[in-house]
Amino acid sequence: MFSPEGPSLRELAVQALSSVEHGYDRLAPKFDHTPFRTPAPLLDAVAAMLRRIGPFDDGLDLCCGTGAGAEVLTKVCRESVTGVDFSAGMLAVAREQVRSSGPRVAWVRGDARALPFAPAFDLVVSFGAFGHFLPGELPGLFAQVHSALRPGGCFAFPVIAPPRPTSPAYWMLSGFDAAMKVRNAVWRPPFVMYYRDFQLGFVRRELERTGFAIDLYALPEFGSRGDGSPRVRMVAARRLP
């Protein structure tokens, strides 16, 4: 499915009936051949914007998966890059794939809701992971990021404008979320993956409540919607002194 190198429909079904951690352990060897990997144009656009607002010394890729965000950090950080994820399978692939001739790279198995770090980073990034957290978990997640950043450090991530209710994408994502909620109501362990629960207004309020100052940067590579608003933004949340 997706490509000859990607997972089969049966493999995806087994993943969907597993926990998030074990599901990604199973998917890890083929993850980069699925649409779930953050597309290269989005990674490149975020890297370009981070270079504009930097410099940064030490970076953390939160829920790093197979290391796509860590590769971005190797381009914008001068001293060190750390990837953290709770899937041992995803970390194993990341170790094999990410190479750096600049900053040193390290991998840590850990839960983003209980990060094992002191304030040691100038930059934290995350790509495509927020759907794995229920809305009620986001304030705690943001507090963990805040505690891992040095004062003045930046928490950066892209946000894609939600599709309009008249678009097929809106109904596709709504249908996926509804199917996941039904699945989690009747099957254990739960597999948390919701595409429409990460709303920018709510996220911005919770970041500010945690002690971040928020800047939004349009990523011009993706153009604008019909009303002139950007299709894709990068959130840059600075930890206040």
Secondary structure, 3 states (H helix, E strand, C coil): CCCCCCCCHHHHHHHHCCCHHHHHHHHHHHHHHCCCCCCHHHHHHHHHHHHHHCCEEEEEEECCCCCHHHHHHHHHEEEEEEEEECCHHHHHHHHHHCCCCCCEEEEEECCHHHCCCCCCEEEEECCCCHHHCCHHHHHHHHHHHHHHEEEEEEEEEEEECCCCCCCHHHHHHHHHHHHHHHHHHHCCCCCCCCCCCCCHHHHHHHHHHHCEEEEEEECHHHCECCCCCECEEEEEEEECC
